[in-house]
Amino acid sequence: MLLGVRGVGKTTLLAQLYFYATSKMPQNHVLYLSLDRLQAFGLDLLEVLETYKRIVKPEKAIILLDEVQYEEKWDLKLKLLHDEKRFLVIATGSSAIKLKESPTWLEGPSTGNSSQ
């Protein structure tokens, strides 16, 4: 998960990753989705990915998700994709208000430094 304010280059980084990845593996095994555009068209991320899996049938794929904060329940959907272990998912987000609501599973393993 790449976080940052608007205009720092997160989308540009995803584009660079896309072009690098497609030079190393079949182009249809790398998928870039802008979630603000999916929302504008009334499309759900998991439905789009199910269609992608049905049509392309990749054993492994790289999924690049831009502006995840536009997807309802984005945190749960990213976890489901991660748990599937079929995709390498790289996501960006820039809305601090919505991203603050993200779950602790995005933080990785506990270091034991938290005070409970």
Buried (B, 14 or more C-beta within 10 A) or exposed (E): BBBBEEEEEBBEBBBEBBEEBBEEBEEEBBBBBBBEEBBEEEBBBBEBBEEBBEEEEBEEBBBBBBBBBBBEEBBEBBBEBBEEEBBBBBBBBBBEEBBEEBEEEBEEEEEEEEEE
